């Protein structure tokens, strides 16, 4: 092992990876000061080998200072630094008292240099401990003269000039000055190194943050693309479900019309059947044209409804009449509404209301009222009412399931999905003067 390797090993004695960087720096400095002063004091002790008390004091001081290495190794970081801050003053004062009869000037310079220890070992980050160490050293300077005078000079030292001559005083002053300058230079070096490490850390952190920002932006773009695709898929699914519901409505209506044709054929009423087929062909053509788009103009919707109402009148032997009233403020060729939206309510009024009247005279009214940003469609009949219709439905052939109402309700929910302006349907039971059911009115409000 080389001296440089040993020096680095002892310098980093007690350093743990989880310690703050500032404390690691102080521990390294503490180890180096303890090792340096301990070696110096060990060598100086042999100068006074012929003076047993001074030899013992210097040797004890060397062991005391180097004990800081052991305390750092054991993790007692404050104890090790307090040893190098408080014990030098004690050893210097006692040693100076045994060397001279009066105050030893050269040792006073050495005591003055001890002021560096608390500043270096604690620094401003541990200001209380630093000022405590400085105060202790200043107290030692205050009591230095009376204490050294009180301690008698050892008989092995013939005079004060042996250890406190002008040469020793000058050397001690120079050594103290050099130590102050070296301490300042070392601190500056440590600060520059720390600043360099911080600069590298900041640059690495900026690079890492830039990479993270780039990754976040990429992830955000991917997320936005996924959301866009998700929204597009939802729109497609929404449209497909509406088209599927329209596909269910159209066959339902066509099936009823074919039943009517079958009725005329069974009765061998050829002319009626041919007339019905002609109207049915026109209706099918109009329904197919309207089915191409989700929304159609009011004029096309009313044309399909007129064909349908004419067919139902023929089917039920003109047992009801109808009329369609369009508001003068409404332009039927400009305003659009969902295709095949009104037909299920008209069909419901005929099949469940007007069809079951005990006598003729049935009437179906369809009003379209323009209300600025809305279109109010009113389907009104003078049939038997909803309560009586429900009673009749309860007696129908078991196994028959009517899906027209369910399909219509589902389509309304889909049309209202994710829209601020909601399409609404209100059912009203009509009563006569005797509070008896006299029909049903359905009010459909359509945003336009």
C-alpha positions in Angstrom: 0.0 0.0 0.0 1.5 3.4 -1.0 1.5 6.5 1.2 -1.1 8.1 -1.1 -3.4 5.2 -0.9 -3.1 5.1 2.9 -3.7 8.9 3.1 -6.9 8.6 1.0 -8.1 5.6 3.1 -7.6 7.5 6.4 -9.1 10.7 5.0 -12.3 8.9 4.1 -12.5 6.9 7.3 -16.1 6.9 8.6 -17.7 8.2 5.4 -21.1 6.7 4.7 -22.9 7.0 1.3 -26.1 8.3 3.0 -24.4 11.2 4.8 -25.0 14.7 3.5 -22.4 16.0 1.2 -21.6 18.9 3.5 -20.9 16.6 6.5 -18.8 14.3 4.3 -16.6 17.2 3.4 -16.2 18.2 7.1 -15.4 14.6 8.2 -12.7 14.3 5.5 -11.1 17.6 6.7 -11.3 16.4 10.3 -9.5 13.2 9.5 -6.8 15.0 7.6 -6.2 17.6 10.4 -6.2 14.9 13.1 -3.7 12.8 11.1 -1.4 15.7 10.3 -1.3 17.3 13.8 -1.0 13.9 15.4 2.0 13.0 13.3 3.6 16.5 14.0 3.0 16.2 17.8 4.4 12.7 17.8 7.7 14.0 16.2 7.8 17.0 18.5 7.4 14.9 21.6 10.8 13.2 20.9 12.5 16.7 21.0 11.5 16.8 24.7 12.5 13.1 25.3 14.8 14.3 28.1 12.0 16.2 29.8 9.5 13.4 30.8 6.6 15.7 31.7 6.7 17.6 28.4 7.4 14.3 26.5 4.2 12.8 28.1 2.1 15.9 27.3 3.1 16.0 23.6 2.6 12.3 23.3 -0.8 12.5 25.0 -1.7 15.3 22.7 -0.7 13.3 19.6 -2.9 10.3 20.8 -5.8 12.6 21.6 -5.8 14.3 18.2 -5.5 11.0 16.3 -8.4 9.5 18.4 -10.6 11.7 16.2 -10.0 9.1 13.4 -11.4 6.3 15.6 -14.5 8.4 16.6 -15.2 9.1 13.0 -14.9 5.5 12.2 -17.4 4.7 14.9 -19.8 7.4 13.6 -19.4 9.9 16.5 -18.7 12.8 14.1 -19.4 15.6 16.5 -17.2 14.1 19.2 -14.2 13.9 16.8 -14.6 17.5 15.8 -15.0 18.8 19.4 -11.7 17.0 20.3 -9.9 19.0 17.6 -11.6 22.2 18.7 -11.4 22.1 22.5 -8.3 19.9 23.5 -5.5 21.8 21.6 -6.1 25.0 23.8 -5.7 22.9 27.0 -2.5 21.2 25.8 -1.0 24.5 24.6 -1.7 26.4 27.8 -0.4 23.6 30.1 2.7 23.0 27.9 3.5 26.7 27.8 3.2 26.9 31.6 5.8 24.1 32.0 8.2 25.6 29.5 8.5 29.2 30.8 8.2 31.3 33.9 6.0 33.9 32.2 3.7 34.0 29.1 5.3 32.1 26.2 4.8 34.3 23.1 5.5 31.5 20.6 2.9 29.2 22.2 0.5 32.1 22.2 0.8 32.3 18.4 0.1 28.5 18.3 -3.0 29.1 20.4 -4.2 31.8 18.1 -4.0 29.4 15.2 -6.4 27.1 17.0 -9.2 29.6 16.0 -9.1 28.0 12.6 -10.3 24.6 13.8 -14.0 25.4 14.7 -14.3 27.6 11.5 -13.2 24.8 9.3 -14.7 21.8 11.1 -18.2 23.3 11.7 -18.5 26.2 9.3 -21.6 28.4 9.0 -23.9 25.5 8.4 -23.3 24.5 12.1 -23.0 28.1 13.4 -23.7 27.3 17.1 -21.0 24.7 17.4 -18.6 26.9 15.4 -19.1 29.9 17.8 -18.9 27.7 20.8 -15.4 26.5 19.6 -14.3 30.1 18.9 -15.5 31.2 22.3 -13.6 28.4 24.0 -10.4 29.4 22.2 -10.9 33.1 23.0 -11.4 32.2 26.6 -8.1 30.2 26.5 -6.4 33.3 25.1 -7.8 35.4 28.0 -6.6 33.1 30.7 -3.4 32.2 28.9 -1.1 34.8 30.8 -2.3 34.1 34.4 -2.4 30.4 34.0 1.0 30.1 32.4 2.5 32.3 35.2 0.9 30.1 37.8 2.5 26.9 36.4 6.2 26.7 37.5 8.8 26.1 34.8 10.2 22.6 34.8 13.7 22.3 36.3 15.0 20.4 33.2 14.5 23.7 31.2 17.2 26.2 32.4 15.6 29.4 31.0 12.7 30.8 29.0 15.1 31.5 26.1 15.4 27.8 25.4 11.8 27.5 24.0 10.8 31.2 23.7 13.5 33.1 21.9 13.0 35.5 19.0 13.7 32.8 16.5 11.0 30.5 18.0 8.6 33.4 18.2 9.1 34.4 14.6 8.8 30.8 13.4 5.6 30.3 15.5 4.1 33.5 14.0 5.0 32.4 10.5 3.6 28.9 11.0 0.4 30.4 12.4 0.1 32.7 9.4 0.8 29.9 7.0 -1.8 27.8 8.7 -4.4 30.6 8.3 -3.5 31.0 4.6 -3.5 27.2 4.0 -6.8 26.9 5.7 -8.3 29.7 3.6 -6.9 28.2 0.4 -8.1 24.7 1.3 -11.6 26.1 2.1 -11.7 27.9 -1.3 -10.6 24.7 -3.0 -13.3 22.7 -1.3 -15.9 25.4 -2.2 -14.8 25.3 -5.9 -15.0 21.5 -5.9 -18.4 21.6 -4.4 -19.5 24.3 -6.8 -18.2 22.1 -9.7 -20.1 19.1 -8.4 -23.2 21.2 -8.0 -22.8 22.6 -11.5 -22.4 19.1 -12.9 -25.4 17.9 -10.9 -27.5 20.8 -12.2 -26.4 20.1 -15.8 -27.2 16.4 -15.3 -30.5 17.3 -13.7 -31.3 19.7 -16.6 -30.4 17.0 -19.1 -32.6 14.5 -17.2 -35.4 17.0 -17.0 -35.2 17.6 -20.7 -35.3 13.9 -21.4 -38.3 13.5 -19.1 -40.0 16.5 -20.7 -39.4 15.0 -24.1 -40.8 11.6 -23.0 -43.8 13.4 -21.4 -44.5 15.3 -24.6 -44.3 12.0 -26.5 -46.5 10.3 -24.1 -49.0 13.2 -24.2 -49.0 13.0 -28.0 -49.7 9.3 -27.8 -52.4 9.9 -25.2 -54.0 12.6 -27.3 -53.9 10.3 -30.4 -55.5 7.5 -28.3 -58.2 9.9 -27.1 -58.8 11.1 -30.6 -59.1 7.5 -31.8 -61.3 6.6 -28.9 -63.6 9.6 -29.6 -63.7 8.6 -33.3 -64.6 5.0 -32.4 -67.3 6.2 -30.0 -68.8 8.4 -32.8 -68.7 5.5 -35.2 -70.2 3.2 -32.6 -72.9 5.8 -31.9 -73.7 6.1 -35.6 -73.7 2.4 -36.1 -76.1 1.9 -33.2 -78.4 4.5 -34.6 -78.3 2.9 -38.0 -79.0 -0.5 -36.5 -82.0 1.0 -34.7 -83.3 2.6 -37.9 -82.8 -0.8 -39.6 -85.0 -2.3 -36.8 -87.7 0.4 -37.3 -87.9 0.1 -41.0 -88.6 -3.7 -41.2 -91.1 -3.3 -38.4 -93.0 -0.8 -40.5 -92.7 -2.8 -43.7 -94.0 -5.9 -42.0 -97.2 -4.1 -40.9 -97.7 -2.8 -44.4 -97.3 -6.3 -45.9 -99.9 -7.5 -43.5 -102.3 -5.0 -44.8 -101.6 -6.1 -48.4 -102.2 -9.7 -47.3 -105.5 -8.6 -45.7 -106.8 -7.1 -49.0 -105.6 -10.2 -51.0 -107.4 -12.5 -48.6 -110.6 -10.6 -49.0 -110.1 -10.9 -52.8 -110.3 -7.1 -53.2 -108.0 -6.8 -56.2 -108.5 -3.1 -56.8 -107.9 -2.2 -53.2 -104.8 -4.4 -53.1 -103.4 -2.8 -56.3 -104.0 0.7 -54.9 -102.4 -0.3 -51.7 -99.4 -1.7 -53.5 -99.0 1.5 -55.5 -99.0 3.6 -52.3 -96.8 1.1 -50.6 -94.2 1.3 -53.4 -94.1 5.1 -53.1 -93.7 4.8 -49.3 -90.9 2.3 -49.5 -89.1 4.5 -52.0 -89.4 7.6 -49.7 -88.3 5.6 -46.7 -85.3 4.3 -48.5 -84.3 7.8 -49.6 -84.8 9.1 -46.0 -82.7 6.2 -44.6 -79.6 7.2 -46.4 -79.0 10.1 -44.0 -79.3 10.4 -40.3 -81.3 13.7 -40.6 -83.7 14.7 -43.3 -85.6 17.9 -44.1 -89.1 18.2 -42.6 -90.7 18.1 -46.0 -89.3 14.6 -46.8 -90.3 13.3 -43.3 -93.9 14.5 -43.8 -94.1 13.0 -47.3 -93.2 9.6 -45.9 -95.7 10.1 -43.0 -98.5 11.0 -45.5 -97.9 7.8 -47.5 -97.9 5.8 -44.3 -101.2 7.4 -43.0 -102.9 6.9 -46.3 -102.0 3.2 -46.2 -103.2 2.8 -42.6 -106.5 4.5 -43.6 -107.1 2.0 -46.4 -106.1 -0.8 -44.1 -108.6 0.1 -41.4 -111.4 1.0 -43.9 -111.2 4.8 -43.4 -112.1 4.4 -39.7 -110.1 7.6 -38.9 -109.0 10.8 -40.6 -105.9 12.8 -40.2 -104.5 16.2 -40.9 -101.1 17.7 -40.8 -100.6 21.3 -39.7 -97.2 23.1 -40.3 -96.4 26.4 -38.7 -96.1 29.3 -41.2 -92.8 30.3 -39.6 -91.2 26.9 -40.3 -89.4 26.3 -43.6 -90.0 22.5 -44.2 -87.3 22.4 -46.9 -84.6 24.0 -44.7 -85.1 22.5 -41.2 -83.8 19.0 -40.6 -84.9 16.4 -38.0 -83.8 12.8 -37.4 -85.2 10.5 -40.0 -88.1 8.2 -39.1 -88.4 9.9 -35.7 -92.1 10.8 -35.8 -93.4 7.6 -37.5 -93.3 5.3 -34.4 -95.5 7.8 -32.4 -98.0 8.1 -35.3 -98.1 4.3 -35.6 -98.6 4.0 -31.9 -101.6 6.4 -32.0 -103.2 4.4 -34.8 -102.6 0.8 -33.6 -103.1 1.3 -29.9 -105.6 4.2 -29.8 -107.7 4.9 -32.9 -107.8 1.2 -34.0 -109.8 0.2 -30.9 -112.5 2.9 -31.0 -115.9 1.3 -30.7 -117.2 3.4 -33.6 -115.7 5.5 -36.4 -114.8 9.1 -36.2 -111.2 8.7 -35.2 -109.0 11.7 -35.7 -105.2 12.0 -35.7 -103.6 15.5 -35.7 -100.0 16.3 -36.3 -98.9 19.8 -35.5 -95.4 21.2 -36.2 -94.7 24.4 -34.3 -91.6 26.5 -34.8 -90.0 27.7 -31.5 -86.8 29.6 -32.6 -84.1 27.0 -31.8 -86.6 24.1 -31.3 -89.3 22.3 -33.2 -92.3 21.1 -31.3 -94.1 18.2 -32.9 -97.5 17.3 -31.4 -99.1 13.9 -32.3 -102.7 13.8 -30.9 -105.4 11.2 -31.3 -108.9 10.7 -29.9 -108.5 7.0 -29.3 -109.2 4.9 -26.3 -106.3 6.2 -24.2 -103.2 4.6 -22.8 -104.8 2.9 -19.8 -107.3 1.0 -22.0 -104.6 0.2 -24.5 -102.5 -1.4 -21.8 -105.4 -3.6 -20.7 -105.9 -4.8 -24.2 -102.2 -5.5 -24.6 -102.3 -7.6 -21.5 -104.8 -10.0 -23.2 -102.8 -10.4 -26.4 -101.5 -13.7 -27.7 -98.7 -15.0 -25.4 -95.3 -15.0 -26.9 -95.8 -11.8 -28.9 -93.2 -9.1 -27.9 -93.6 -5.6 -29.1 -90.2 -4.0 -29.7 -91.3 -0.8 -31.4 -91.4 1.3 -28.1 -88.1 -0.2 -26.8 -86.3 0.6 -30.0 -87.6 4.1 -30.1 -86.6 4.8 -26.5 -83.1 3.5 -27.1 -82.8 5.6 -30.2 -83.8 8.7 -28.2 -81.1 8.0 -25.6 -78.5 7.7 -28.3 -79.6 10.9 -30.0 -79.3 12.7 -26.6 -75.8 11.2 -26.0 -73.1 13.9 -25.5 -75.4 16.8 -26.6 -76.2 19.9 -24.7 -79.6 20.3 -26.4 -81.7 17.4 -25.4 -84.5 15.9 -27.5 -87.5 15.3 -25.2 -90.8 13.4 -25.4 -93.9 14.1 -23.1 -96.9 11.9 -23.0 -100.3 13.5 -22.0 -103.5 11.6 -21.3 -106.5 13.5 -22.6 -109.8 13.5 -20.7 -113.4 14.6 -21.7 -115.8 16.7 -19.6 -116.7 13.6 -17.6 -113.1 12.9 -16.7 -113.0 9.9 -19.0 -110.1 9.0 -21.3 -110.5 10.7 -24.7 -107.2 10.1 -26.4 -103.5 10.8 -26.1 -101.2 13.6 -27.0 -97.4 13.2 -27.5 -95.2 16.3 -27.5 -91.8 15.8 -29.1 -89.3 18.7 -28.8 -86.5 18.6 -31.3 -83.5 20.9 -31.2 -82.8 22.5 -34.6 
